[in-house]
Amino acid sequence: VTALALRYFYVTHQWRLNVEMQAKARVHALQARIRPHFLFNSMNTIAALTRSNPARAEQAVQDLADLFRVSLAEQRNTITLGEELEVARTYERMEQLRLGDRLSVIWNVGSLPIRAIVPGLMLQPLLENAVYHGIEMLPAGGAVSIVGKRVDGMLQIEVRNPIPAQPDYGEREGNRMALENIRQRLELAWPGRARVETEQTAGEFCARLIFPADEVHSLSP
């Protein structure tokens, strides 16, 4: 009986370690994911700026370096919400250089607790989806709206963007993959208590992050 009990505890301990290692590996893999098209577009933009506006080219290189530093970081699975917002704004600056007047981003996040601890890279991929699958596909471009608020003890961050006329927009491979990745991040952080919601209406797509507001400071890094 003692041997069986010891064996049970050993197997249970190994199983828990394996689950934790798999969870960390998933987080690291998700954080390291960055679309090649964004890198190529950014490098082409920087190359063009080096001739026309060297100062802006230098700032673009710094912004790109900052994005990669956050995306490829292995030591931090969580960051402050303020840092997460800044990563998204940095991405916005890079795409603004490329798309110009075709892209505008409307921010309404002043009520969010910027010191809250959240999983890294959960907002920037939504903005990237809005640009890549929405704004970029529209000849005239459009505006992305990012709104953050508290609702019934939860934090909500919505990203809305105009879309071309296609019924399966939300199921496009890149869009669906990014949304699933973010769902995994939130589930690892708040099992069963956080989620990603999506809705599509005529000409608009919305992705909504929902996670506990009263526990955002207690996430372990």
TASUL-V309840 format. One line per field, one symbol per residue. ss: DSSP state (A for helix, B for strand, O for the rest). Layout:
# TASUL-V309840
ss->???
This chain:
# TASUL-V309840
ss->OAAAAAAAAAAAAAAAAAAAAAAAAAAAAAAOOOOAAAAAAAAAAAAAAAAAOAAAAAAAAAAAAAAAAAAAOOOOOBBBAAAAAAAAAAAAAAAAAAAAAABBBBBBOOOOOOOOBBBOOOOAAAAAAAAAAAAAAOOOOBBBBBBBBBBOOBBBBBBBBBOOOOOOAAAOAAAAAAAAAAAAAAAAAOOOOOBBBBBBBOOBBBBBBBBBOOOOOOOOO
